[in-house]
Amino acid sequence: MLTSLSIRNVVLIEALDLSFASGLGVLTGETGAGKSILLDALGLILGDRADSGLVRSGEDQASVTATFEFDRFPPAIRSALNEAEVDVEPGEALIIKRRVRADGGSKAFVNDQPVGVALLRELARSLVELHGQHDDRGLVNARGHRALLDRYAGADVAGVEAAWSKWRKAEDALDAARAAVSRAAEEQDLLLAHLAELNALAPVLGEEEELAGQRADMQKGERLSGDLVELQRLWEGSDSALATLRSAARRLDRIAAEHPLLAEALEALDRAVIEASEAEDKLARAAEALAHDPALLDRIETRLFDLRAAARKHGCTVDDLPHKMTEMRTALDAIEGGEAQIAGLERTAREAALDYQAKAEALSVQRAEAARRLDKAVAAELAPLKLDAAKFHTAVLRLPEDRWGAGGIDAVEFLISTNPGADFAPLGKIASGGELSRFILALKVALAEEGGAATIIFDEIDRGVGGAVASAIGDRLSRLASGGQLLAVTHSPQVAARGDRHYMIAKSSEGTVTRTSVALLDAAARKEEIARMLSGAEVTAEARAQADRLLEKA
């Protein structure tokens, strides 16, 4: 609950430190004293937009610090702190601070750790439930009714949201698969034609390099053919150089024994014959290797052209053509197997749909049961608020399938009937502002009794009513506060008398400086303030006596 509030330089509040306790705390004061400023300051703690207009004139910045204490942090608060990586030890108070600069900038802190305003808004759901003078617009608007009923029911909305998300993802995957198969089917004829072309071409990995090498050798042979023919002529025939060397070697062999030098000459000549023979052999092999068949060269060049043209057509290298064929076969297989894949995805989507519908149906049952309980709870509040003839009904309506969503399959709306026999109508159709205020209070009290925020604040919820109705309102607020902490800003003495603690908001002026202050009243001052609320500007003895009676009754 909220245990302290410290405000510095917020509009008319120069410096203010307040302590709060459990039970019902009432805040009173004359119109214009600054009650709205106090709530605006608290709004900063709850993540409201930081308006530079809140900074007191002449000051650089304003600040608000609120302390909340719990026996144990509610799970939602602990989860939000953990997600934001804010360290708060068990049993430690939660201290939220907000600074607003005159230039419009702001900073937020939780236990001296800087945080984003989004975290304050997340924490606010479990910290403070503020029902202001215009808050009834939120309850009049049917868009928020389903969330209120779900909280009242303690419903497993998260489970329905998860099932809805799973169903949507399954449907999206199915739609994507169907689209992919449809696109592939449109390309099937083209894929088949391309694959037929490549099958006919039958490219082989490394083939381009091998053919290019063969073509280069044949082109060299074509260039060297004249020289090779001439060389072969020089080494062939009876008058060739090799034949001459061999003839000379035979003659020298007959006389080599006659002299050592002749023997050496024969050895040298034999070596020459051997080298010349090797040269002749290599020339013959080279001529064979470089031989060029014009028809074969033409076939090789045609093959290379076809391979490279196919590679250009498919945007790849020649060596990648076999892989491209594999890709085409895979795509064609996917088209053929697409129906099986789609059948599996249809089965998954169907199962997800059934799971969502089962959870949504269970949630719908919870809502219907909670609606009956809420109707009874609100009805119990109407008589004390002098709305005996009125009726309240929570309508849970089945939505058409095209409007189902993460929130389930129902629409929820709070309806009322103010006169016997009158049809039920939305809250906003009530003509009387006083009736609407009391209906809103009855609904809020009924909803708040099921738990929610640690601190509940009512801002002038009793406006427009008085006498016995105001007394009944005070009684409802007091009972509601008995299980926690409730603060009520009020102009009603009957409500103020019900408070466990009474704060008076006052405005004072010193020259051109105007200040707002808040004081916790003791018994005597409280009696005087309630007497003022009863009589107006001049407090009479009769008003003081009536104040005594109200306090004694409370």
C-alpha positions as CSV (number, residue, x, y, z in Angstrom):
1,M,0.0,0.0,0.0
2,L,1.0,3.7,-0.3
3,T,2.7,4.7,2.9
4,S,4.2,8.1,2.0
5,L,4.1,10.8,-0.7
6,S,6.6,13.6,-1.0
7,I,6.0,16.4,-3.4
8,R,8.3,19.3,-4.4
9,N,7.5,22.3,-6.6
10,V,4.4,20.9,-8.3
11,V,2.2,23.9,-9.3
12,L,1.0,25.4,-6.0
13,I,2.7,22.8,-3.8
14,E,6.1,24.0,-2.7
15,A,7.0,21.2,-0.3
16,L,4.6,18.5,1.0
17,D,5.3,15.3,2.9
18,L,2.3,13.0,3.6
19,S,2.1,9.7,5.4
20,F,-0.7,7.2,4.8
21,A,-2.0,4.1,6.5
22,S,-4.5,1.3,5.8
23,G,-8.2,1.9,6.0
24,L,-10.2,4.8,4.7
25,G,-8.4,8.1,4.3
26,V,-10.4,11.1,3.4
27,L,-9.2,14.4,1.8
28,T,-11.3,17.5,2.0
29,G,-11.0,21.2,1.4
30,E,-12.7,24.1,-0.3
31,T,-13.2,24.1,-4.0
32,G,-9.9,25.2,-5.7
33,A,-7.7,24.4,-2.8
34,G,-5.6,22.1,-4.9
35,K,-7.0,18.5,-4.6
36,S,-6.5,18.0,-8.3
37,I,-2.9,19.0,-8.0
38,L,-2.3,16.3,-5.4
39,L,-3.8,13.7,-7.8
40,D,-1.8,15.1,-10.7
41,A,1.4,14.6,-8.7
42,L,0.4,11.1,-7.9
43,G,-0.3,10.5,-11.6
44,L,3.3,11.2,-12.3
45,I,4.2,8.2,-10.1
46,L,1.7,6.1,-12.1
47,G,3.3,6.9,-15.4
48,D,1.2,9.8,-16.6
49,R,2.6,12.1,-19.2
50,A,5.1,14.6,-17.8
51,D,3.7,18.1,-18.4
52,S,6.1,21.0,-17.9
53,G,3.1,23.0,-16.7
54,L,3.2,21.0,-13.5
55,V,6.6,22.6,-12.5
56,R,6.0,25.4,-10.0
57,S,6.6,28.9,-11.4
58,G,10.2,30.0,-11.1
59,E,11.6,26.5,-10.4
60,D,13.8,24.4,-12.6
61,Q,12.1,21.1,-11.8
62,A,9.4,19.3,-9.8
63,S,9.7,16.0,-8.1
64,V,7.3,13.4,-6.6
65,T,8.4,10.4,-4.5
66,A,6.0,7.7,-3.4
67,T,6.7,4.8,-1.1
68,F,4.8,1.5,-1.2
69,E,5.2,-1.2,1.3
70,F,4.1,-4.9,1.1
71,D,4.4,-7.9,3.2
72,R,5.1,-9.7,-0.1
73,F,5.3,-8.2,-3.5
74,P,2.3,-9.1,-5.7
75,P,3.4,-11.5,-8.5
76,A,2.7,-8.9,-11.2
77,I,5.0,-6.3,-9.6
78,R,7.8,-8.9,-9.0
79,S,7.5,-10.0,-12.6
80,A,7.6,-6.4,-14.0
81,L,10.6,-5.6,-11.8
82,N,12.5,-8.7,-12.9
83,E,11.8,-8.1,-16.6
84,A,13.1,-4.5,-16.2
85,E,16.1,-5.9,-14.3
86,V,15.4,-3.7,-11.3
87,D,16.7,-5.1,-8.0
88,V,14.4,-4.8,-5.0
89,E,15.1,-7.1,-2.1
90,P,12.2,-9.0,-0.5
91,G,10.7,-7.0,2.3
92,E,12.3,-3.8,1.0
93,A,9.9,-0.8,0.3
94,L,9.2,0.1,-3.3
95,I,10.2,3.8,-3.8
96,I,9.2,5.4,-7.0
97,K,10.5,8.9,-7.9
98,R,9.7,11.1,-10.9
99,R,11.4,14.3,-11.8
100,V,10.0,16.8,-14.3
101,R,12.0,19.6,-15.7
102,A,10.6,23.0,-16.7
103,D,11.8,22.4,-20.3
104,G,9.6,19.3,-20.4
105,G,12.0,16.5,-19.9
106,S,11.5,13.9,-17.2
107,K,13.3,11.0,-15.4
108,A,11.9,8.1,-13.4
109,F,13.5,6.0,-10.7
110,V,12.6,2.8,-8.8
111,N,14.7,2.4,-5.7
112,D,17.2,4.9,-7.1
113,Q,17.6,2.8,-10.3
114,P,16.7,4.7,-13.5
115,V,13.7,3.2,-15.4
116,G,11.4,4.0,-18.3
117,V,7.9,5.4,-17.8
118,A,6.5,2.2,-19.3
119,L,7.6,0.4,-16.2
120,L,5.7,2.9,-14.0
121,R,2.6,2.3,-16.0
122,E,3.1,-1.5,-15.7
123,L,3.5,-1.2,-11.9
124,A,0.6,1.2,-11.6
125,R,-1.8,-1.6,-12.4
126,S,-1.0,-3.3,-9.2
127,L,-0.2,-0.2,-7.1
128,V,-3.0,2.3,-7.4
129,E,-6.5,2.1,-8.9
130,L,-7.6,5.7,-9.4
131,H,-11.3,6.5,-10.0
132,G,-11.5,10.2,-10.9
133,Q,-14.2,12.7,-11.7
134,H,-14.1,11.7,-15.4
135,D,-13.2,8.1,-14.9
136,D,-16.8,7.0,-15.3
137,R,-16.2,7.6,-19.0
138,G,-14.0,4.5,-19.0
139,L,-16.8,2.4,-17.4
140,V,-19.4,3.9,-19.8
141,N,-17.2,2.8,-22.7
142,A,-18.0,-0.9,-23.4
143,R,-14.5,-1.5,-24.8
144,G,-13.2,-1.9,-21.3
145,H,-16.0,-4.0,-19.8
146,R,-14.6,-7.4,-20.9
147,A,-11.2,-6.8,-19.2
148,L,-13.0,-5.7,-16.0
149,L,-15.2,-8.8,-16.0
150,D,-12.2,-11.1,-16.7
151,R,-10.3,-9.6,-13.7
152,Y,-13.3,-10.0,-11.6
153,A,-13.6,-13.7,-12.7
154,G,-9.9,-14.4,-12.3
155,A,-10.1,-15.8,-15.8
156,D,-7.2,-17.5,-17.7
157,V,-7.1,-14.9,-20.5
158,A,-3.4,-15.5,-21.0
159,G,-4.1,-19.1,-21.9
160,V,-6.6,-18.0,-24.5
161,E,-4.2,-15.4,-25.9
162,A,-1.5,-18.0,-26.3
163,A,-3.9,-20.5,-28.0
164,W,-5.0,-17.7,-30.4
165,S,-1.4,-16.8,-31.2
166,K,-0.6,-20.5,-31.9
167,W,-3.7,-20.8,-34.1
168,R,-2.8,-17.6,-36.1
169,K,0.8,-18.8,-36.6
170,A,-0.5,-22.2,-37.8
171,E,-2.9,-20.5,-40.3
172,D,-0.1,-18.1,-41.5
173,A,2.2,-21.1,-42.1
174,L,-0.5,-22.8,-44.0
175,D,-1.3,-19.8,-46.1
176,A,2.5,-19.3,-46.9
177,A,2.8,-23.0,-47.9
178,R,-0.2,-22.8,-50.2
179,A,1.1,-19.6,-51.8
180,A,4.5,-21.2,-52.3
181,V,3.0,-24.3,-54.0
182,S,0.9,-22.1,-56.1
183,R,3.9,-20.0,-57.3
184,A,5.9,-23.2,-57.9
185,A,3.0,-24.7,-59.9
186,E,3.0,-21.6,-62.1
187,E,6.7,-22.2,-62.7
188,Q,6.5,-25.9,-63.2
189,D,6.3,-25.9,-67.0
190,L,9.3,-23.6,-67.2
191,L,11.3,-25.7,-64.7
192,L,10.5,-28.8,-66.7
193,A,11.7,-27.2,-70.0
194,H,14.9,-25.9,-68.4
195,L,15.6,-29.3,-66.8
196,A,15.0,-31.1,-70.1
197,E,17.5,-28.8,-71.8
198,L,20.1,-29.4,-69.1
199,N,19.5,-33.2,-69.2
200,A,20.1,-33.2,-72.9
201,L,23.2,-31.2,-72.4
202,A,24.3,-33.5,-69.6
203,P,27.0,-31.2,-68.1
204,V,29.8,-32.9,-66.1
205,L,31.8,-31.3,-63.3
206,G,35.3,-30.3,-64.6
207,E,34.2,-30.8,-68.3
208,E,34.8,-27.1,-69.2
209,E,38.4,-27.2,-68.1
210,E,39.2,-30.4,-69.9
211,L,37.5,-29.3,-73.2
212,A,39.3,-25.9,-73.0
213,G,42.6,-27.7,-72.6
214,Q,42.0,-30.0,-75.6
215,R,40.9,-27.0,-77.8
216,A,44.0,-25.0,-76.8
217,D,46.3,-28.0,-77.7
218,M,44.6,-28.4,-81.1
219,Q,44.8,-24.7,-81.8
220,K,48.6,-24.9,-81.1
221,G,49.0,-27.8,-83.4
222,E,47.2,-25.9,-86.1
223,R,49.6,-23.0,-85.7
224,L,52.7,-25.3,-85.5
225,S,51.7,-27.7,-88.3
226,G,54.1,-26.2,-90.9
227,D,57.1,-26.4,-88.7
228,L,56.4,-29.9,-87.6
229,V,56.1,-31.1,-91.2
230,E,59.5,-29.6,-92.0
231,L,61.1,-31.1,-88.9
232,Q,59.7,-34.5,-89.7
233,R,61.1,-34.2,-93.3
234,L,64.6,-33.4,-91.8
235,W,64.5,-36.6,-89.7
236,E,63.1,-39.0,-92.2
237,G,64.6,-40.5,-95.4
238,S,68.0,-41.9,-96.4
239,D,69.5,-38.5,-96.6
240,S,68.3,-37.3,-93.3
241,A,70.6,-36.0,-90.6
242,L,69.9,-39.1,-88.4
243,A,70.7,-41.5,-91.3
244,T,74.0,-39.6,-91.9
245,L,75.0,-39.9,-88.3
246,R,74.2,-43.7,-88.2
247,S,76.2,-44.3,-91.5
248,A,79.2,-42.4,-90.0
249,A,79.0,-44.4,-86.8
250,R,79.1,-47.7,-88.8
251,R,82.2,-46.6,-90.8
252,L,84.0,-45.3,-87.7
253,D,83.2,-48.5,-85.9
254,R,85.3,-50.5,-88.4
255,I,88.5,-48.4,-87.8
256,A,88.0,-47.3,-84.1
257,A,90.3,-50.0,-82.8
258,E,93.2,-48.5,-84.7
259,H,93.7,-45.6,-82.4
260,P,92.3,-44.5,-79.0
261,L,91.1,-41.2,-80.3
262,L,89.1,-43.0,-82.9
263,A,87.5,-45.0,-80.2
264,E,86.6,-41.9,-78.2
265,A,85.2,-40.3,-81.4
266,L,83.0,-43.4,-81.9
267,E,81.7,-43.1,-78.3
268,A,80.8,-39.5,-78.9
269,L,79.1,-40.3,-82.2
270,D,77.1,-43.1,-80.6
271,R,75.8,-40.7,-78.0
272,A,74.8,-38.3,-80.8
273,V,72.9,-41.1,-82.6
274,I,71.1,-41.9,-79.3
275,E,70.2,-38.2,-78.6
276,A,69.1,-37.7,-82.2
277,S,66.9,-40.9,-82.0
278,E,65.3,-39.5,-78.8
279,A,64.7,-36.2,-80.5
280,E,63.1,-38.0,-83.4
281,D,60.8,-39.9,-81.1
282,K,59.7,-36.8,-79.2
283,L,59.0,-35.0,-82.4
284,A,56.8,-37.9,-83.5
285,R,55.0,-37.9,-80.2
286,A,54.5,-34.1,-80.3
287,A,53.2,-34.3,-83.8
288,E,50.7,-36.9,-82.7
289,A,49.7,-34.8,-79.7
290,L,49.3,-31.6,-81.6
291,A,47.5,-33.2,-84.5
292,H,44.3,-31.4,-85.1
293,D,41.2,-32.8,-86.6
294,P,39.1,-29.9,-87.9
295,A,35.9,-31.8,-87.3
296,L,36.8,-32.7,-83.7
297,L,37.9,-29.1,-83.0
298,D,34.6,-27.9,-84.2
299,R,32.7,-30.3,-82.0
300,I,34.8,-29.3,-79.0
301,E,34.1,-25.6,-79.6
302,T,30.4,-26.2,-80.1
303,R,30.2,-28.1,-76.8
304,L,32.0,-25.3,-75.0
305,F,29.7,-22.7,-76.5
306,D,26.6,-24.7,-75.5
307,L,27.8,-25.2,-71.9
308,R,28.7,-21.6,-71.4
309,A,25.5,-20.4,-73.0
310,A,23.5,-22.5,-70.5
311,A,25.6,-21.2,-67.6
312,R,24.8,-17.6,-68.7
313,K,21.1,-18.4,-69.0
314,H,20.9,-19.7,-65.5
315,G,23.3,-17.2,-63.9
316,C,25.9,-19.6,-62.8
317,T,29.3,-21.1,-63.8
318,V,29.5,-24.1,-66.1
319,D,30.7,-26.3,-63.1
320,D,27.5,-25.1,-61.2
321,L,25.2,-26.5,-63.9
322,P,24.9,-30.0,-62.3
323,H,24.0,-28.3,-59.0
324,K,21.4,-26.1,-60.8
325,M,19.8,-29.3,-62.2
326,T,19.6,-30.7,-58.6
327,E,17.9,-27.5,-57.5
328,M,15.3,-27.8,-60.3
329,R,14.6,-31.4,-59.4
330,T,14.2,-30.4,-55.8
331,A,11.7,-27.6,-56.7
332,L,9.7,-30.0,-58.9
333,D,9.7,-32.6,-56.0
334,A,8.5,-29.8,-53.7
335,I,5.6,-29.2,-56.1
336,E,4.8,-32.9,-56.1
337,G,5.1,-33.1,-52.3
338,G,3.4,-29.8,-51.6
339,E,0.0,-31.4,-51.1
340,A,1.4,-33.7,-48.4
341,Q,3.1,-30.7,-46.7
342,I,-0.1,-28.7,-46.9
343,A,-2.1,-31.6,-45.5
344,G,0.2,-31.7,-42.5
345,L,-0.1,-27.9,-42.0
346,E,-3.9,-28.1,-42.3
347,R,-3.9,-30.8,-39.6
348,T,-1.7,-28.5,-37.3
349,A,-4.0,-25.5,-37.9
350,R,-7.1,-27.6,-37.3
351,E,-5.7,-28.8,-34.0
352,A,-4.7,-25.3,-33.0
353,A,-8.2,-24.0,-33.8
354,L,-9.8,-26.7,-31.7
355,D,-7.5,-25.9,-28.8
356,Y,-8.3,-22.2,-29.1
357,Q,-12.0,-22.9,-29.3
358,A,-11.9,-25.2,-26.2
359,K,-10.1,-22.6,-24.2
360,A,-12.3,-19.8,-25.4
361,E,-15.4,-21.8,-24.6
362,A,-14.1,-22.4,-21.1
363,L,-13.4,-18.7,-20.7
364,S,-16.9,-17.9,-22.0
365,V,-18.3,-20.2,-19.3
366,Q,-16.2,-18.4,-16.6
367,R,-17.4,-15.0,-17.9
368,A,-21.1,-16.1,-17.8
369,E,-20.7,-17.4,-14.2
370,A,-18.7,-14.3,-13.2
371,A,-21.4,-12.1,-14.8
372,R,-24.1,-13.6,-12.7
373,R,-22.0,-13.1,-9.5
374,L,-21.2,-9.5,-10.5
375,D,-24.9,-8.8,-11.2
376,K,-25.7,-10.0,-7.7
377,A,-22.8,-8.0,-6.1
378,V,-23.9,-4.8,-7.9
379,A,-27.5,-5.4,-7.0
380,A,-26.6,-5.6,-3.3
381,E,-25.0,-2.2,-3.6
382,L,-27.9,-0.5,-5.3
383,A,-30.4,-0.5,-2.5
384,P,-28.0,1.3,0.0
385,L,-27.4,3.9,-2.7
386,K,-31.1,4.5,-3.0
387,L,-31.4,2.9,-6.4
388,D,-33.9,0.3,-5.3
389,A,-35.8,0.2,-8.5
390,A,-32.8,0.0,-10.7
391,K,-31.3,-3.2,-12.2
392,F,-27.9,-4.1,-13.4
393,H,-27.0,-6.7,-16.0
394,T,-23.7,-7.9,-17.4
395,A,-24.3,-9.0,-21.0
396,V,-22.0,-11.7,-22.3
397,L,-22.6,-12.0,-26.1
398,R,-21.2,-14.5,-28.5
399,L,-19.2,-12.9,-31.3
400,P,-19.3,-14.0,-34.9
401,E,-16.3,-16.1,-35.9
402,D,-14.7,-13.3,-37.9
403,R,-14.5,-11.2,-34.8
404,W,-12.9,-13.8,-32.5
405,G,-9.5,-12.8,-31.2
406,A,-6.9,-13.0,-28.5
407,G,-9.6,-12.0,-26.0
408,G,-11.9,-14.8,-26.8
409,I,-15.2,-15.3,-28.5
410,D,-17.4,-12.9,-26.4
411,A,-18.3,-9.3,-26.2
412,V,-19.1,-7.9,-22.7
413,E,-21.2,-4.9,-21.9
414,F,-22.6,-3.5,-18.6
415,L,-26.3,-2.6,-19.0
416,I,-28.7,-0.9,-16.6
417,S,-32.4,-0.3,-16.2
418,T,-33.4,2.5,-13.9
419,N,-37.2,2.0,-13.8
420,P,-39.4,-1.1,-13.4
421,G,-40.3,-2.5,-16.7
422,A,-37.8,-0.4,-18.6
423,D,-35.4,-2.2,-21.0
424,F,-31.8,-2.6,-20.2
425,A,-29.5,0.0,-21.9
426,P,-25.8,1.0,-21.8
427,L,-24.6,2.9,-18.8
428,G,-24.2,6.1,-20.8
429,K,-27.9,6.2,-21.6
430,I,-28.8,7.2,-18.0
431,A,-30.1,10.8,-18.0
432,S,-29.4,11.7,-14.4
433,G,-25.8,12.4,-13.5
434,G,-26.5,11.5,-9.9
435,E,-27.8,8.1,-10.9
436,L,-24.8,7.5,-13.1
437,S,-22.4,8.4,-10.3
438,R,-24.1,6.0,-7.9
439,F,-24.2,3.2,-10.5
440,I,-20.5,3.7,-11.2
441,L,-19.8,3.6,-7.4
442,A,-21.8,0.4,-7.0
443,L,-20.0,-1.2,-9.9
444,K,-16.6,-0.1,-8.7
445,V,-17.2,-1.2,-5.2
446,A,-18.4,-4.6,-6.4
447,L,-15.3,-5.0,-8.8
448,A,-12.8,-3.7,-6.2
449,E,-14.0,-6.2,-3.6
450,E,-12.4,-8.9,-5.8
451,G,-8.9,-7.4,-5.3
452,G,-6.8,-5.6,-7.7
453,A,-4.5,-2.6,-6.9
454,A,-3.1,-2.3,-3.4
455,T,-4.5,1.3,-3.1
456,I,-7.8,2.6,-4.4
457,I,-8.5,6.3,-4.8
458,F,-12.0,7.8,-5.3
459,D,-12.0,11.4,-6.5
460,E,-15.3,13.1,-5.7
461,I,-17.3,10.0,-6.5
462,D,-20.0,11.4,-4.2
463,R,-20.5,14.6,-6.2
464,G,-24.1,15.6,-6.9
465,V,-25.6,13.6,-3.9
466,G,-26.2,14.3,-0.3
467,G,-28.0,13.3,2.9
468,A,-28.9,9.6,3.2
469,V,-27.3,8.8,-0.2
470,A,-24.0,10.4,0.8
471,S,-24.2,8.5,4.1
472,A,-24.7,5.2,2.2
473,I,-21.8,6.1,0.0
474,G,-19.6,6.7,3.0
475,D,-20.7,3.4,4.5
476,R,-19.8,1.5,1.3
477,L,-16.4,3.2,1.1
478,S,-15.7,2.4,4.7
479,R,-16.6,-1.2,4.3
480,L,-14.5,-1.4,1.1
481,A,-11.5,0.1,2.9
482,S,-11.6,-2.4,5.8
483,G,-9.7,-4.9,3.8
484,G,-7.0,-2.6,2.5
485,Q,-6.3,1.0,1.7
486,L,-8.7,3.5,0.2
487,L,-8.4,7.2,-0.2
488,A,-11.4,9.4,-1.0
489,V,-11.4,13.0,-2.1
490,T,-14.8,14.3,-1.0
491,H,-17.0,17.3,-0.5
492,S,-19.5,15.2,1.5
493,P,-19.4,15.5,5.3
494,Q,-21.2,12.1,5.6
495,V,-18.3,10.5,3.7
496,A,-15.6,12.5,5.5
497,A,-17.0,11.4,8.9
498,R,-16.4,7.8,7.9
499,G,-12.6,8.2,7.4
500,D,-10.1,6.6,9.6
501,R,-7.7,9.4,8.8
502,H,-8.7,12.9,7.7
503,Y,-6.5,15.2,5.6
504,M,-7.4,18.8,4.9
505,I,-6.2,20.5,1.7
506,A,-5.9,24.3,2.0
507,K,-4.7,27.1,-0.2
508,S,-3.0,30.2,1.2
509,S,-1.6,33.4,-0.3
510,E,1.3,35.6,0.9
511,G,1.6,38.6,-1.4
512,T,1.8,37.3,-4.9
513,V,2.8,33.7,-3.8
514,T,0.0,31.1,-3.5
515,R,0.7,27.8,-1.8
516,T,-1.3,24.6,-1.3
517,S,-0.8,22.6,1.9
518,V,-2.2,19.3,3.3
519,A,-2.6,18.7,7.0
520,L,-3.5,15.5,8.9
521,L,-6.3,16.6,11.3
522,D,-6.6,15.6,14.9
523,A,-10.0,15.0,16.4
524,A,-10.8,18.6,17.2
525,A,-9.7,19.9,13.8
526,R,-11.5,17.2,12.1
527,K,-14.8,18.1,13.9
528,E,-14.3,21.7,12.8
529,E,-13.6,20.8,9.2
530,I,-16.8,18.6,9.0
531,A,-18.8,21.4,10.6
532,R,-17.4,23.7,7.8
533,M,-18.5,21.3,5.2
534,L,-22.0,21.2,6.7
535,S,-22.5,24.9,7.2
536,G,-20.3,26.7,4.7
537,A,-18.2,29.8,5.3
538,E,-19.5,30.4,8.8
539,V,-19.3,27.5,11.2
540,T,-22.3,27.4,13.5
541,A,-22.9,25.6,16.8
542,E,-25.6,23.6,15.0
543,A,-23.0,22.5,12.4
544,R,-20.6,21.5,15.1
545,A,-23.3,19.5,16.9
546,Q,-24.2,17.8,13.6
547,A,-20.5,17.1,13.0
548,D,-20.4,15.4,16.4
549,R,-23.4,13.2,15.5
550,L,-21.9,12.2,12.2
551,L,-18.6,11.3,13.8
552,E,-20.3,9.3,16.6
553,K,-22.4,7.4,14.1
554,A,-19.3,6.6,12.0
